[in-house]
Amino acid sequence: MTTTRVLRLLSLLQSRREWAGGELADQLGVTGRTVRRDVARLRELGYPIEATTGTAGGYRLASGSNLPPLLLDDDEAVAVAVGLLTAARAGVAGVDETAPRALAKLQQVLPARLRQRIAAVGDVTVRLRPGRGSRVDPTTLAVLAAACRDRELVTFDHRRRDGVSGERRVEPYQLLTGYGLWYLLAFDTGRGDWRTFRVDRIARPTPIRLRFAPRPLPAEDTTAFLASAIREAPYRYTALATVQAPADVVTARLPDPMPDRVQALDPRTCTVLLRGDSLDVLVQDLVALGADFTLDGPAELLDHLHMLGKRLQDTGPDRP
């Protein structure tokens, strides 16, 4: 019974940043003295458990110089392994190389029954090509994920689409992935409103050791909220191209898979919404279409295309 309780205590400490001693005692159905004794046993096994200050006192599983054994139940182990199997599509820098190594190490210590379950997933999983969105720094992702979990205020430098950077202080709630990118859903305390931030544009995220009381989320479906925010974001230039190619083919060619961007007109034709803060961004998307198109857009874009076309003619190989 003691071993089972100690393992349960370790599982609780791994699930949250910090626990009050009384909370742990309630979860385990024991006294505070027993919790202290079990914490001492875990420390003897190499787990760096810190005592925290406060009115009731508490415990936190700290980062150590050596990695002690990680306790996972069957479902958690399978979830981690499946995540590693599909990590190539995650858009996180370096994961394409590190995920297979981590999966190999995990499989070595798994019981046979779990290895068979994971192998079955791998056998029927088709790996699509990686998304073409910007790669995010895994350290940045980890810091933001911990801040979301612990309900801890965080500051960071955020670079806008126009290249201007500024410091933000936010209440982080969720990390969302979609359209080839990672996003942070947070309440911006400086602007007093909800915001979605592209994680690849976030630098130096720093938790400031202040907790916040959770607010009601801005929408029941936060993925729909993200899609709406992306759709409604203002851009300097917009245009609509009618493309002589199927919608699914065009969607696969575009570098920016924002929601509802491509709309099928019939099996062979579609429209594509073009948006950007520079004309060159729109031109890059037009080149990526890889098919004939007609364009409805601002005069500046049409003039820019004519200028580029003339420049290409003047520098072509047939020029005398």
NUFIZA-774349 format. One record per residue (C-alpha): residue number from 0; residue in three letters; x, y, z. Coordinates in Angstrom, 3 decimals. Each point is the difference from the previous one (the first is absolute). Layout:
<vovexs>
NUM, Ala, X, Y, Z
...
</vovexs>
This chain:
<vovexs>
0, Met, 0.000, 0.000, 0.000
1, Thr, 2.857, 2.357, 0.830
2, Thr, 1.639, -0.505, -3.424
3, Thr, -3.293, 0.606, -1.793
4, Arg, -0.584, 3.188, 1.996
5, Val, 3.508, 1.314, -0.696
6, Leu, -0.465, -0.619, -3.730
7, Arg, -3.346, 1.796, 0.180
8, Leu, 1.707, 2.927, 1.740
9, Leu, 2.632, 0.144, -2.752
10, Ser, -2.711, -0.026, -2.654
11, Leu, -1.743, 2.944, 1.689
12, Leu, 3.244, 1.995, 0.232
13, Gln, 0.650, -0.601, -3.705
14, Ser, -3.483, 1.164, -0.978
15, Arg, 0.192, 3.528, 1.424
16, Arg, 2.668, 2.599, 0.693
17, Glu, -0.704, 0.352, 3.730
18, Trp, -2.163, -1.677, 2.642
19, Ala, -0.897, 1.116, 3.515
20, Gly, 0.764, -2.642, 2.604
21, Gly, -3.639, -0.131, 1.066
22, Glu, -1.142, -0.565, -3.592
23, Leu, 2.350, -2.957, -0.376
24, Ala, -1.190, -1.479, 3.299
25, Asp, -3.632, 0.289, -1.139
26, Gln, 0.762, -1.574, -3.381
27, Leu, 1.812, -2.924, 1.610
28, Gly, -2.311, -0.390, 2.983
29, Val, 2.837, 0.272, 2.524
30, Thr, 1.352, 2.475, 2.538
31, Gly, 2.449, 2.798, -0.668
32, Arg, 2.631, -1.923, 1.937
33, Thr, -0.358, -2.969, -2.355
34, Val, 0.370, 2.316, -3.003
35, Arg, 3.242, 1.355, 1.438
36, Arg, 1.298, -3.522, 0.559
37, Asp, -0.877, -1.065, -3.570
38, Val, 1.630, 3.136, -1.417
39, Ala, 3.172, -0.954, 1.869
40, Arg, -0.106, -3.460, -1.626
41, Leu, -0.275, 1.543, -3.486
42, Arg, 2.954, 2.285, 0.731
43, Glu, 2.054, -3.045, 0.951
44, Leu, -0.824, -1.460, -3.428
45, Gly, 1.410, 3.092, -1.713
46, Tyr, -3.101, 2.096, -0.629
47, Pro, 0.778, 3.712, 0.646
48, Ile, -3.074, 0.976, 2.010
49, Glu, 0.104, 3.520, 1.415
50, Ala, -1.954, 1.266, 2.989
51, Thr, -1.842, 3.240, -0.750
52, Thr, -0.801, 2.814, 2.376
53, Gly, -3.448, 1.311, 0.836
54, Thr, -2.688, -0.141, 2.623
55, Ala, -0.447, -3.772, -0.362
56, Gly, 3.283, -0.952, -1.632
57, Gly, 0.234, -2.209, -3.052
58, Tyr, 2.137, -2.013, -2.399
59, Arg, 1.284, 0.369, -3.539
60, Leu, 1.824, -2.481, -2.241
61, Ala, 2.991, 2.043, -1.137
62, Ser, 2.292, -0.472, -2.968
63, Gly, 3.105, -1.966, 0.902
64, Ser, 3.415, -0.465, -1.566
65, Asn, -0.859, -3.676, -0.549
66, Leu, -3.298, -1.285, -1.325
67, Pro, -1.581, -2.463, 2.459
68, Pro, -2.455, -2.649, -1.195
69, Leu, -3.228, 1.416, -1.426
70, Leu, -3.177, -1.647, 1.217
71, Leu, -2.558, -0.660, -2.733
72, Asp, -3.060, -2.199, 0.080
73, Asp, -0.906, -2.129, -3.046
74, Asp, -2.231, 2.587, -1.675
75, Glu, 2.534, 2.793, 0.575
76, Ala, 2.830, -2.084, -1.456
77, Val, -2.030, -0.789, -3.117
78, Ala, -0.984, 3.675, -0.360
79, Val, 3.661, 1.081, 0.161
80, Ala, 1.044, -2.621, -2.546
81, Val, -2.791, 0.900, -2.434
82, Gly, 0.951, 3.659, 0.359
83, Leu, 3.571, -0.853, -0.943
84, Leu, -1.207, -2.028, -2.981
85, Thr, -1.784, 3.043, -1.425
86, Ala, 2.456, 2.649, 1.204
87, Ala, 1.426, 0.643, -3.464
88, Arg, -3.097, 2.060, -0.784
89, Ala, 0.236, 2.068, 3.175
90, Gly, 1.849, 2.993, -1.444
91, Val, 2.508, 0.013, 2.873
92, Ala, 3.651, 0.616, -0.885
93, Gly, 2.166, -3.113, 0.302
94, Val, -2.831, -2.422, 0.767
95, Asp, 0.382, -1.854, -3.318
96, Glu, 3.373, -1.274, 1.240
97, Thr, -0.576, -0.325, 3.757
98, Ala, -3.451, -1.662, 0.019
99, Pro, 1.161, -3.324, -1.533
100, Arg, 2.877, -0.198, 2.507
101, Ala, -2.320, 0.660, 2.940
102, Leu, -2.515, -2.570, -1.277
103, Ala, 2.725, -2.647, -0.301
104, Lys, 1.048, 0.594, 3.625
105, Leu, -3.595, -0.168, 1.203
106, Gln, -0.703, -3.247, -1.843
107, Gln, 2.989, -1.669, 1.657
108, Val, -1.560, 0.330, 3.460
109, Leu, -3.651, -0.624, -0.881
110, Pro, -1.629, -3.335, 0.837
111, Ala, -0.779, -2.216, -2.984
112, Arg, -3.759, 0.645, 0.134
113, Leu, 0.537, 3.757, -0.456
114, Arg, 2.621, -0.434, -2.725
115, Gln, -2.573, -1.976, -1.990
116, Arg, -2.639, 2.726, 0.387
117, Ile, 2.427, 2.679, -1.154
118, Ala, 1.273, -2.112, -2.893
119, Ala, -3.591, -0.372, -1.214
120, Val, -0.395, 3.777, -0.079
121, Gly, 3.266, 0.377, -1.908
122, Asp, -0.959, -2.656, -2.539
123, Val, -3.175, 1.797, -1.047
124, Thr, 1.256, 3.594, 0.250
125, Val, 0.778, 1.813, -3.238
126, Arg, 2.411, 2.873, 0.507
127, Leu, -0.891, 3.042, -2.018
128, Arg, 2.641, 2.476, -1.044
129, Pro, 0.914, 2.504, 2.741
130, Gly, -1.906, 3.261, 0.031
131, Arg, 1.677, 2.958, -1.633
132, Gly, -0.692, 2.380, 2.840
133, Ser, 2.784, 1.594, 2.014
134, Arg, 1.750, -2.235, 2.534
135, Val, -0.356, 0.880, 3.679
136, Asp, 2.700, -0.184, 2.648
137, Pro, -0.715, -3.019, 2.249
138, Thr, 1.245, 1.874, 3.082
139, Thr, -2.444, 2.840, -0.664
140, Leu, -2.782, -2.537, -0.449
141, Ala, 0.870, -1.737, 3.272
142, Val, 0.085, 3.255, 2.000
143, Leu, -3.381, 1.088, -1.362
144, Ala, -1.539, -3.437, 0.593
145, Ala, 1.140, 0.034, 3.641
146, Ala, -1.382, 3.516, 0.479
147, Cys, -3.370, -1.107, -1.440
148, Arg, -0.052, -3.023, 2.301
149, Asp, 0.965, 1.950, 3.117
150, Arg, -2.179, 3.060, -0.739
151, Glu, 3.067, 2.214, 0.281
152, Leu, 0.366, 3.458, -1.555
153, Val, 2.692, 0.166, -2.667
154, Thr, 1.757, 2.793, -1.883
155, Phe, 1.607, -0.287, -3.425
156, Asp, 1.124, 1.988, -3.022
157, His, -2.462, -0.322, -2.869
158, Arg, 0.799, 0.841, -3.622
159, Arg, -2.974, 1.194, -2.036
160, Arg, -0.520, -0.740, -3.711
161, Asp, 1.511, 3.373, -0.886
162, Gly, 3.204, -0.881, 1.878
163, Val, -0.576, 2.337, 2.953
164, Ser, 0.741, -1.659, 3.372
165, Gly, -1.370, 0.841, 3.420
166, Glu, -0.293, -1.516, 3.453
167, Arg, -3.241, -1.687, 1.003
168, Arg, -1.237, -1.146, 3.411
169, Val, -2.704, -2.629, -0.236
170, Glu, -2.018, -2.636, 1.787
171, Pro, 0.729, -3.120, -2.101
172, Tyr, -2.793, -2.543, -0.402
173, Gln, 0.537, -2.365, -2.928
174, Leu, 2.424, -0.977, -2.731
175, Leu, -1.752, -0.697, -3.296
176, Thr, 1.523, -1.556, -3.099
177, Gly, -1.469, 0.277, -3.463
178, Tyr, 0.558, 1.348, -3.500
179, Gly, 3.664, -1.040, 0.276
180, Leu, 0.640, 2.253, 3.019
181, Trp, -0.142, 0.153, 3.817
182, Tyr, -2.061, 2.667, 1.773
183, Leu, -0.312, 1.164, 3.605
184, Leu, -3.476, 0.960, 1.198
185, Ala, 0.416, 2.549, 2.787
186, Phe, -1.624, 2.958, 1.705
187, Asp, 2.160, 3.062, -0.643
188, Thr, -0.037, 1.997, 3.244
189, Gly, 1.425, 3.107, -1.656
190, Arg, -2.768, 0.125, -2.609
191, Gly, -2.740, -1.466, 2.179
192, Asp, -1.126, -2.525, -2.596
193, Trp, 0.562, -3.511, -1.351
194, Arg, 2.744, -0.484, -2.570
195, Thr, 1.510, -2.816, -2.056
196, Phe, 3.779, 0.160, -0.461
197, Arg, 2.017, -1.978, -2.512
198, Val, 2.558, -1.862, 2.087
199, Asp, 2.719, 0.309, -2.648
200, Arg, -0.229, 3.783, 0.513
201, Ile, 0.446, -0.235, 3.783
202, Ala, 3.461, 0.488, 1.530
203, Arg, 1.307, -0.240, 3.573
204, Pro, -3.182, -1.175, 1.771
205, Thr, 0.461, 0.518, 3.744
206, Pro, -2.405, -1.138, 2.741
207, Ile, -0.156, 2.730, 2.669
208, Arg, -1.046, -2.199, 2.953
209, Leu, -3.463, 1.531, 0.279
210, Arg, -3.107, -2.172, -0.259
211, Phe, -3.280, 1.134, -1.503
212, Ala, -3.592, -1.067, 0.516
213, Pro, -1.307, -1.657, -3.184
214, Arg, -2.453, 2.027, -2.077
215, Pro, -2.794, -1.486, -2.103
216, Leu, 1.456, -0.804, -3.423
217, Pro, -1.014, 2.308, -2.865
218, Ala, -1.784, -2.878, -1.760
219, Glu, -1.082, -3.524, 0.817
220, Asp, 1.851, -1.222, -3.093
221, Thr, 3.433, 1.643, 0.160
222, Thr, 1.058, -1.490, -3.336
223, Ala, -2.922, 1.815, -1.651
224, Phe, 1.046, 3.156, 1.856
225, Leu, 3.508, -0.348, -1.444
226, Ala, -1.324, -0.520, -3.516
227, Ser, -2.184, 3.095, 0.335
228, Ala, 2.919, 2.083, 1.315
229, Ile, 2.180, -1.022, -2.941
230, Arg, -2.789, 0.667, -2.487
231, Glu, -0.834, 3.447, 1.371
232, Ala, 3.558, 1.270, 0.496
233, Pro, 0.527, 3.205, -2.000
234, Tyr, 2.501, 0.006, -2.872
235, Arg, 1.209, 2.843, -2.165
236, Tyr, -0.709, -1.797, -3.276
237, Thr, -2.681, -2.534, -0.954
238, Ala, -0.871, -1.551, -3.345
239, Leu, -2.042, -2.893, -1.375
240, Ala, 1.397, -2.392, -2.604
241, Thr, -2.137, -2.386, -2.042
242, Val, 2.231, -2.975, -0.709
243, Gln, -0.328, -2.667, -2.692
244, Ala, 0.845, -2.911, 2.308
245, Pro, -1.834, -2.139, 2.594
246, Ala, -0.305, 1.489, 3.492
247, Asp, 1.885, -2.840, 1.734
248, Val, 2.917, 0.290, -2.407
249, Val, 0.273, 3.750, 0.515
250, Thr, -0.288, -0.331, 3.793
251, Ala, 2.965, -2.403, 0.036
252, Arg, 2.126, 2.465, -1.974
253, Leu, -0.608, 3.080, 2.147
254, Pro, 2.530, 0.795, 2.752
255, Asp, -2.643, 1.596, 2.258
256, Pro, -2.957, -2.366, 0.620
257, Met, -2.216, 2.493, 1.830
258, Pro, -3.642, -1.044, 0.546
259, Asp, -2.526, 0.343, -2.828
260, Arg, 2.658, 1.452, -2.262
261, Val, -0.737, -2.299, -2.940
262, Gln, -3.590, -0.476, -1.181
263, Ala, -0.998, -2.497, -2.690
264, Leu, -2.164, 1.331, -2.844
265, Asp, -0.188, -3.354, -1.775
266, Pro, 2.225, -3.119, -0.184
267, Arg, 2.531, 1.825, -2.212
268, Thr, -0.128, 3.607, 1.218
269, Cys, 0.331, 1.835, 3.310
270, Thr, 0.505, 3.439, 1.467
271, Val, 2.898, 0.949, 2.250
272, Leu, 0.015, 2.907, 2.447
273, Leu, 3.339, 1.806, -0.028
274, Arg, 0.994, 2.191, 2.945
275, Gly, 3.209, 1.643, 1.121
276, Asp, 1.694, 3.128, 1.249
277, Ser, 2.268, 0.173, -3.048
278, Leu, -0.633, -0.511, -3.697
279, Asp, 2.840, -2.510, -0.203
280, Val, -1.866, -2.341, 2.387
281, Leu, -2.970, -0.055, -2.370
282, Val, 2.286, -0.574, -2.978
283, Gln, 1.634, -2.968, 1.741
284, Asp, -3.420, -1.553, 0.543
285, Leu, -0.950, 0.549, -3.641
286, Val, 3.187, -1.710, -1.140
287, Ala, -0.735, -2.924, 2.349
288, Leu, -3.398, -0.586, -1.654
289, Gly, 1.676, -1.782, -2.906
290, Ala, -3.004, 0.520, -2.293
291, Asp, -1.698, 2.617, -2.155
292, Phe, -2.050, 2.572, 1.892
293, Thr, -1.940, 3.229, -0.303
294, Leu, 0.454, 2.639, 2.665
295, Asp, -2.276, 2.505, 1.711
296, Gly, 2.180, 2.252, 2.132
297, Pro, 1.243, 3.512, 0.691
298, Ala, 1.615, 2.052, -2.750
299, Glu, 3.323, -0.037, 1.889
300, Leu, 0.156, -3.791, -0.268
301, Leu, -0.814, -0.027, -3.709
302, Asp, 2.622, 2.690, -0.674
303, His, 2.533, -1.964, 2.055
304, Leu, -0.685, -3.160, -2.040
305, His, 0.364, 1.887, -3.292
306, Met, 3.299, 1.468, 1.200
307, Leu, 1.323, -3.428, 0.988
308, Gly, -1.127, -1.496, -3.289
309, Lys, 1.763, 2.733, -1.980
310, Arg, 3.141, -0.456, 2.074
311, Leu, -0.003, -3.736, -0.693
312, Gln, -0.433, 0.638, -3.726
313, Asp, 2.883, 2.487, -0.018
314, Thr, 2.327, -2.455, 1.736
315, Gly, -1.142, -3.136, -1.883
316, Pro, 2.348, -2.205, -2.032
317, Asp, -1.498, 1.112, -3.349
318, Arg, 0.723, 3.668, 0.638
319, Pro, 2.308, 1.326, -2.817
</vovexs>
